[in-house]
Amino acid sequence: MLSLKSKYIREEVLDRLLAHCHKRRYSSKQSVIKPGDEADRLFFIVEGSVSVCIVDNDDHEIVLAYLSKGDFIGEVGIFTELEARNVLVKTREASQLAEIGYAKLKQLLDGELRVYANEILLGLGEQLAERLLATSRKVGQLAFLDVTGRIARTLIDLCKEPDAMTHPDGMQIRVTRQELGRIVGCSREMAGRVLKNLEIDGLLTARG
């Protein structure tokens, strides 16, 4: 069964929308969107998960978000025109994504899917607002929390993701030191030292 995180878009409406989308499978760590790509389409994660990153001229990455099954990608382009993408989106695992051009989507919302247009746009706006709030919180963390605080906050957030698993001692997540560093803006080595200190304090158990 398809999954959607929005409380506005009903399952049957999602099915109608996806019937007009092209579906494509991606292998793990495959690029979906690259900086400079034309910003002309909306994506929906049918299966799997992706990371959304910004990349500097030296190919250093900072993770802005992890998105998973039920999330849209590129919803900003529905509300404002963008010349090109400025983020790198790549899969974290084998994934299936549905995609539809903005022009085609707008035609559908004015035509065949007109009766569902308000519902679909509310769902896209809801997700956009949630990501803006998450970005604002992340900026605050970068400004006011030290590396240990940022990593602790990130680990708590990752425990709320769909791929987090329940464990007798709490929650179990899969994330590398390099990934943590990219999320909080520190080196892999610094992330490793913080994890070690948190483990010494009895706050977590790390493997690998």
Beta strands, then each sheet from edge to edge (+ up, - down):
strand 1: 22-26
strand 2: 31-33
strand 3: 41-47
strand 4: 49-55
strand 5: 61-68
strand 6: 72-73
strand 7: 88-91
strand 8: 95-101
strand 9: 165-167
strand 10: 170-172
sheet 1: 1+ 8- 3+ 6-
sheet 2: 2+ 7- 4+ 5-
sheet 3: 9+ 10-
end
